[in-house]
Amino acid sequence: MRKTFGAGLALLLMGQAPPTRVGDLAWMSGRWLTSDGGRWTEEVWAGPRGGTMMGFSWTGEGSNISEYEYLRVQSGEDDEIVYLAQPGGGPGVGFHLVQADGASATFENPAHDYPQRIRYARDGDVMVATISKLDGANALSWTYRRQ
């Protein structure tokens, strides 16, 4: 604990912020829901445990589920944080954390066709998830309310 605190203090004194840890993204945890008419999308994130956050998203209309994906945020190589998405339960696609603060996080993968950027931003009981190309094109957003 003292080594971690000392290293973080040294970085701050040198003008650099300490590296983001998965635990710093705990603000994403919870059950988040958006609905319009009978169509709904729900995203659920467990709090951080063991350097990982597990989640899932599903979309449907009424009682029918039309799509789902498994989600994971974890430390990758060199303690870099990676967001892994598995649409439809298929192979995971990784997006690297490029920006984070106490209420937002942006993950990118320039080699992926679409999306290339995934961004979460939270303000109280509202969280907005946005996917897009790196230049912001083809943006789609979901505005969730905490349940």
PASEBA-1860 file (N, C-alpha, C; in nm, 3 decimals):
! residues 147
1> MRKTFGAG> 0.082/-0.119/0.000/0.000/0.000/0.000/0.086/0.125/0.000 ~ 0.191/0.127/0.082/0.278/0.244/0.088/0.354/0.264/-0.041 ~ 0.396/0.154/-0.105/0.466/0.167/-0.233/0.374/0.229/-0.338 ~ 0.248/0.183/-0.343/0.153/0.236/-0.439/0.127/0.384/-0.413 ~ 0.106/0.421/-0.286/0.083/0.560/-0.251/0.205/0.644/-0.285 ~ 0.323/0.594/-0.251/0.446/0.667/-0.280/0.468/0.687/-0.429 ~ 0.440/0.585/-0.508/0.456/0.596/-0.653/0.356/0.697/-0.710 ~ 0.232/0.694/-0.660/0.131/0.788/-0.706/0.167/0.931/-0.669
9> LALLLMGQ> 0.218/0.950/-0.547/0.260/1.083/-0.503/0.375/1.132/-0.587 ~ 0.470/1.045/-0.618/0.584/1.084/-0.702/0.537/1.128/-0.840 ~ 0.443/1.055/-0.898/0.390/1.093/-1.030/0.319/1.229/-1.024 ~ 0.242/1.251/-0.918/0.174/1.380/-0.905/0.273/1.494/-0.891 ~ 0.377/1.473/-0.813/0.479/1.576/-0.795/0.554/1.605/-0.924 ~ 0.564/1.505/-1.012/0.630/1.523/-1.141/0.533/1.576/-1.245 ~ 0.405/1.601/-1.206/0.307/1.655/-1.299/0.233/1.549/-1.378 ~ 0.244/1.423/-1.341/0.174/1.315/-1.411/0.072/1.253/-1.317
17> APPTRVGD> -0.044/1.223/-1.368/-0.146/1.155/-1.288/-0.108/1.008/-1.273 ~ -0.142/0.949/-1.158/-0.115/0.805/-1.144/-0.197/0.727/-1.246 ~ -0.155/0.609/-1.285/-0.229/0.532/-1.385/-0.367/0.493/-1.333 ~ -0.463/0.486/-1.424/-0.599/0.444/-1.389/-0.599/0.295/-1.361 ~ -0.671/0.256/-1.260/-0.690/0.115/-1.225/-0.836/0.079/-1.254 ~ -0.863/-0.049/-1.270/-1.000/-0.094/-1.295/-1.092/-0.043/-1.183 ~ -1.045/-0.044/-1.060/-1.126/0.004/-0.948/-1.169/0.148/-0.963 ~ -1.095/0.228/-1.039/-1.131/0.368/-1.063/-1.255/0.381/-1.150
25> LAWMSGRW> -1.296/0.272/-1.213/-1.415/0.273/-1.300/-1.538/0.219/-1.228 ~ -1.531/0.207/-1.096/-1.643/0.153/-1.018/-1.770/0.234/-1.038 ~ -1.759/0.360/-1.077/-1.876/0.444/-1.101/-1.967/0.387/-1.212 ~ -1.913/0.296/-1.295/-1.993/0.232/-1.400/-2.084/0.122/-1.344 ~ -2.052/0.072/-1.225/-2.125/-0.044/-1.174/-2.271/-0.011/-1.144 ~ -2.353/-0.112/-1.158/-2.496/-0.097/-1.132/-2.579/-0.150/-1.247 ~ -2.708/-0.132/-1.232/-2.804/-0.176/-1.335/-2.856/-0.050/-1.403 ~ -2.839/-0.043/-1.535/-2.871/0.076/-1.614/-2.974/0.038/-1.720
33> LTSDGGRW> -3.078/0.120/-1.735/-3.187/0.085/-1.826/-3.230/0.207/-1.907 ~ -3.257/0.183/-2.035/-3.322/0.282/-2.120/-3.437/0.212/-2.190 ~ -3.548/0.284/-2.207/-3.662/0.224/-2.277/-3.737/0.332/-2.353 ~ -3.797/0.290/-2.463/-3.875/0.379/-2.547/-3.991/0.297/-2.601 ~ -4.110/0.326/-2.552/-4.222/0.242/-2.589/-4.201/0.104/-2.529 ~ -4.209/0.002/-2.610/-4.185/-0.134/-2.562/-4.042/-0.179/-2.579 ~ -3.959/-0.100/-2.649/-3.819/-0.138/-2.674/-3.732/-0.094/-2.556 ~ -3.640/-0.180/-2.515/-3.555/-0.152/-2.400/-3.413/-0.202/-2.424
41> TEEVWAGP> -3.318/-0.139/-2.358/-3.180/-0.187/-2.351/-3.137/-0.174/-2.207 ~ -3.078/-0.279/-2.155/-3.030/-0.281/-2.018/-2.883/-0.320/-2.018 ~ -2.805/-0.250/-1.937/-2.663/-0.282/-1.921/-2.638/-0.296/-1.771 ~ -2.573/-0.404/-1.734/-2.546/-0.433/-1.593/-2.397/-0.453/-1.574 ~ -2.340/-0.382/-1.475/-2.198/-0.394/-1.443/-2.181/-0.430/-1.296 ~ -2.108/-0.537/-1.269/-2.071/-0.570/-1.132/-1.955/-0.479/-1.091 ~ -1.946/-0.452/-0.963/-1.835/-0.371/-0.913/-1.703/-0.443/-0.933 ~ -1.593/-0.370/-0.927/-1.462/-0.430/-0.950/-1.427/-0.535/-0.844
49> RGGTMMGF> -1.368/-0.643/-0.891/-1.320/-0.749/-0.803/-1.203/-0.815/-0.872 ~ -1.091/-0.824/-0.805/-0.974/-0.890/-0.861/-0.923/-0.824/-0.988 ~ -0.936/-0.692/-0.998/-0.887/-0.621/-1.115/-0.973/-0.639/-1.240 ~ -1.099/-0.678/-1.220/-1.190/-0.702/-1.333/-1.329/-0.652/-1.299 ~ -1.399/-0.601/-1.399/-1.542/-0.572/-1.387/-1.613/-0.654/-1.494 ~ -1.716/-0.726/-1.454/-1.793/-0.809/-1.546/-1.927/-0.740/-1.573 ~ -1.973/-0.752/-1.697/-2.101/-0.691/-1.731/-2.168/-0.763/-1.846 ~ -2.289/-0.721/-1.875/-2.360/-0.770/-1.991/-2.460/-0.663/-2.034
57> SWTGEGSN> -2.498/-0.671/-2.160/-2.598/-0.582/-2.216/-2.695/-0.666/-2.297 ~ -2.821/-0.628/-2.291/-2.919/-0.695/-2.374/-3.026/-0.597/-2.416 ~ -3.082/-0.623/-2.533/-3.181/-0.535/-2.594/-3.300/-0.620/-2.636 ~ -3.418/-0.564/-2.624/-3.536/-0.637/-2.666/-3.657/-0.547/-2.679 ~ -3.767/-0.612/-2.710/-3.895/-0.544/-2.719/-3.996/-0.632/-2.649 ~ -4.066/-0.575/-2.550/-4.156/-0.656/-2.469/-4.077/-0.765/-2.399 ~ -4.117/-0.890/-2.420/-4.046/-1.001/-2.356/-3.949/-1.071/-2.452 ~ -3.929/-1.015/-2.572/-3.839/-1.075/-2.671/-3.701/-1.010/-2.666
65> ISEYEYLR> -3.599/-1.091/-2.661/-3.460/-1.042/-2.663/-3.410/-1.048/-2.806 ~ -3.360/-0.934/-2.857/-3.313/-0.930/-2.995/-3.160/-0.935/-3.006 ~ -3.090/-0.891/-2.903/-2.943/-0.898/-2.906/-2.889/-0.891/-2.765 ~ -2.766/-0.940/-2.748/-2.700/-0.936/-2.618/-2.549/-0.938/-2.640 ~ -2.477/-0.897/-2.536/-2.332/-0.912/-2.539/-2.278/-0.920/-2.398 ~ -2.170/-0.995/-2.384/-2.097/-1.005/-2.258/-1.988/-0.899/-2.261 ~ -1.963/-0.837/-2.145/-1.868/-0.727/-2.136/-1.771/-0.753/-2.021 ~ -1.650/-0.701/-2.035/-1.550/-0.717/-1.929/-1.451/-0.602/-1.939
73> VQSGEDDE> -1.415/-0.547/-1.826/-1.307/-0.449/-1.818/-1.203/-0.510/-1.727 ~ -1.079/-0.518/-1.776/-0.974/-0.581/-1.696/-0.839/-0.523/-1.731 ~ -0.743/-0.548/-1.644/-0.606/-0.507/-1.673/-0.546/-0.603/-1.773 ~ -0.487/-0.547/-1.878/-0.423/-0.628/-1.980/-0.273/-0.626/-1.961 ~ -0.199/-0.639/-2.069/-0.054/-0.635/-2.063/-0.008/-0.501/-2.008 ~ 0.099/-0.504/-1.928/0.156/-0.382/-1.870/0.053/-0.303/-1.790 ~ -0.044/-0.370/-1.730/-0.150/-0.308/-1.650/-0.237/-0.211/-1.729 ~ -0.234/-0.219/-1.860/-0.321/-0.136/-1.943/-0.463/-0.189/-1.931
81> IVYLAQPG> -0.560/-0.099/-1.917/-0.699/-0.141/-1.901/-0.761/-0.166/-2.038 ~ -0.828/-0.280/-2.048/-0.890/-0.322/-2.174/-1.038/-0.351/-2.150 ~ -1.122/-0.301/-2.241/-1.265/-0.328/-2.243/-1.285/-0.437/-2.347 ~ -1.340/-0.551/-2.306/-1.363/-0.663/-2.398/-1.513/-0.680/-2.418 ~ -1.556/-0.677/-2.544/-1.697/-0.695/-2.579/-1.712/-0.823/-2.658 ~ -1.813/-0.900/-2.626/-1.843/-1.025/-2.696/-1.988/-1.021/-2.745 ~ -2.014/-0.951/-2.857/-2.151/-0.945/-2.909/-2.204/-1.083/-2.943 ~ -2.324/-1.112/-2.896/-2.385/-1.242/-2.924/-2.308/-1.358/-2.863
89> GGPGVGFH> -2.220/-1.329/-2.768/-2.140/-1.433/-2.705/-2.023/-1.481/-2.790 ~ -1.996/-1.411/-2.901/-1.886/-1.449/-2.991/-1.750/-1.415/-2.934 ~ -1.646/-1.420/-3.017/-1.510/-1.389/-2.973/-1.502/-1.245/-2.922 ~ -1.419/-1.224/-2.821/-1.403/-1.092/-2.763/-1.324/-0.998/-2.853 ~ -1.364/-0.871/-2.851/-1.293/-0.764/-2.922/-1.245/-0.667/-2.815 ~ -1.116/-0.635/-2.814/-1.059/-0.549/-2.712/-1.049/-0.404/-2.754 ~ -1.078/-0.315/-2.660/-1.066/-0.170/-2.677/-0.983/-0.119/-2.560 ~ -0.879/-0.042/-2.588/-0.788/0.006/-2.484/-0.834/0.138/-2.426
97> LVQADGAS> -0.823/0.151/-2.294/-0.859/0.275/-2.228/-0.764/0.385/-2.272 ~ -0.818/0.496/-2.324/-0.735/0.608/-2.369/-0.758/0.734/-2.286 ~ -0.870/0.738/-2.212/-0.899/0.854/-2.128/-0.994/0.811/-2.018 ~ -0.972/0.862/-1.898/-1.064/0.835/-1.787/-1.051/0.944/-1.683 ~ -1.164/0.973/-1.620/-1.164/1.058/-1.502/-1.269/0.999/-1.408 ~ -1.312/1.070/-1.309/-1.403/1.015/-1.210/-1.544/0.990/-1.259 ~ -1.576/1.030/-1.383/-1.713/1.013/-1.431/-1.721/0.981/-1.580 ~ -1.608/0.954/-1.645/-1.613/0.915/-1.786/-1.493/0.828/-1.820
105> ATFENPAH> -1.510/0.748/-1.925/-1.402/0.662/-1.972/-1.421/0.641/-2.123 ~ -1.310/0.647/-2.195/-1.311/0.627/-2.340/-1.215/0.514/-2.375 ~ -1.265/0.419/-2.454/-1.188/0.302/-2.498/-1.184/0.305/-2.650 ~ -1.068/0.268/-2.708/-1.055/0.272/-2.854/-0.984/0.148/-2.908 ~ -1.022/0.115/-3.033/-0.957/0.010/-3.110/-0.961/0.055/-3.256 ~ -0.855/0.125/-3.305/-0.856/0.176/-3.442/-0.860/0.067/-3.548 ~ -0.821/-0.056/-3.515/-0.819/-0.165/-3.613/-0.956/-0.231/-3.630 ~ -1.050/-0.202/-3.542/-1.183/-0.264/-3.551/-1.268/-0.187/-3.651
113> DYPQRIRY> -1.356/-0.258/-3.722/-1.440/-0.191/-3.823/-1.539/-0.094/-3.760 ~ -1.622/-0.141/-3.669/-1.716/-0.055/-3.600/-1.770/-0.130/-3.480 ~ -1.776/-0.067/-3.367/-1.726/0.065/-3.338/-1.575/0.066/-3.320 ~ -1.516/0.183/-3.323/-1.374/0.200/-3.294/-1.356/0.271/-3.161 ~ -1.460/0.338/-3.116/-1.455/0.410/-2.987/-1.581/0.376/-2.907 ~ -1.560/0.351/-2.778/-1.669/0.329/-2.684/-1.647/0.426/-2.569 ~ -1.749/0.506/-2.540/-1.734/0.605/-2.434/-1.852/0.596/-2.337 ~ -1.820/0.599/-2.210/-1.919/0.604/-2.104/-1.901/0.735/-2.028
121> ARDGDVMV> -2.011/0.800/-1.994/-2.007/0.921/-1.912/-2.126/0.916/-1.817 ~ -2.097/0.941/-1.690/-2.203/0.935/-1.589/-2.220/1.070/-1.522 ~ -2.347/1.105/-1.499/-2.382/1.225/-1.424/-2.494/1.185/-1.330 ~ -2.462/1.161/-1.205/-2.562/1.116/-1.107/-2.619/0.982/-1.144 ~ -2.751/0.976/-1.159/-2.819/0.851/-1.191/-2.840/0.832/-1.341 ~ -2.767/0.908/-1.422/-2.774/0.895/-1.567/-2.637/0.858/-1.621 ~ -2.633/0.757/-1.708/-2.508/0.720/-1.774/-2.535/0.712/-1.925 ~ -2.448/0.775/-2.002/-2.460/0.774/-2.147/-2.348/0.687/-2.203
129> ATISKLDG> -2.383/0.591/-2.285/-2.287/0.507/-2.356/-2.294/0.545/-2.503 ~ -2.178/0.573/-2.563/-2.173/0.613/-2.703/-2.070/0.529/-2.776 ~ -2.108/0.478/-2.893/-2.014/0.409/-2.980/-2.001/0.490/-3.108 ~ -1.882/0.485/-3.170/-1.860/0.561/-3.293/-1.732/0.515/-3.361 ~ -1.705/0.574/-3.477/-1.574/0.562/-3.542/-1.479/0.652/-3.462 ~ -1.349/0.642/-3.486/-1.253/0.725/-3.413/-1.277/0.873/-3.433 ~ -1.323/0.913/-3.551/-1.346/1.055/-3.579/-1.483/1.102/-3.529 ~ -1.557/1.015/-3.460/-1.688/1.050/-3.407/-1.803/1.021/-3.503
137> ANALSWTY> -1.771/0.976/-3.625/-1.875/0.946/-3.724/-1.957/0.824/-3.681 ~ -2.080/0.818/-3.732/-2.172/0.706/-3.708/-2.198/0.682/-3.560 ~ -2.204/0.790/-3.483/-2.224/0.778/-3.338/-2.365/0.730/-3.305 ~ -2.371/0.637/-3.212/-2.497/0.589/-3.154/-2.483/0.600/-3.004 ~ -2.587/0.652/-2.938/-2.582/0.670/-2.793/-2.704/0.608/-2.726 ~ -2.683/0.564/-2.604/-2.788/0.515/-2.517/-2.781/0.595/-2.388 ~ -2.892/0.652/-2.347/-2.898/0.725/-2.221/-2.969/0.636/-2.121 ~ -2.893/0.587/-2.024/-2.944/0.494/-1.924/-2.977/0.567/-1.793
145> RRQ> -3.074/0.514/-1.723/-3.104/0.559/-1.587/-3.071/0.444/-1.493 ~ -3.012/0.479/-1.379/-2.976/0.378/-1.279/-3.104/0.319/-1.220 ~ -3.107/0.189/-1.210/-3.224/0.118/-1.155/-3.199/0.074/-1.013
END
